[in-house]
Amino acid sequence: MKRSPLKRKKRINSISKKRRQLSNDEYRFRQAVRERDKVCAKCGMPGQSVHHIKGRSYPSLWCDPENGLFLCELPCHAFFELHPGYADAWVRKNRPEQWDYVTKHIKNRYGNEKYEAKK
């Protein structure tokens, strides 16, 4: 059964509204992290991108500024993406207040089992 053009248009509009909302939240997240850090958190050079400490597997943290680091694109952000274990260790050592916030949030929201499995 074919959908009428009107129904198809309504469906497309609802999808684009969801995408627009996500991108607005993401934009606010990036702006907050940029304003807080101003330069690359790792090397001090001018920053260009925002790195999530914990990724999409934790949707409640996705747009939380405490879950972000402002980094230069090369080499810092690329290195953090390629070596997530190193990134976690670096945040644990150099940004303990952010690490504590993120891990407490995960433990409270998802329970110890999920946190221990993802560690």
Stockholm file with secondary structure:
# STOCKHOLM 1.0

chainA/1-119         MKRSPLKRKKRINSISKKRRQLSNDEYRFRQAVRERDKVCAKCGMPGQSVHHIKGRSYPSLWCDPENGLFLCELPCHAFFELHPGYADAWVRKNRPEQWDYVTKHIKNRYGNEKYEAKK
#=GR chainA/1-119 SS CCCCHHHHHHHHHHHHHHHHHHHHHHHHHHHHHHHHHCBCTTTCSBCCEEEESSCTTCGGGTTCGGGEEEECIIIIIHHHHHCHHHHHHHHHHHCHHHHHHHHHHHHHHHCHHHHHHHC
#=GC SS_cons         CCCCHHHHHHHHHHHHHHHHHHHHHHHHHHHHHHHHHCBCTTTCSBCCEEEESSCTTCGGGTTCGGGEEEECIIIIIHHHHHCHHHHHHHHHHHCHHHHHHHHHHHHHHHCHHHHHHHC
//
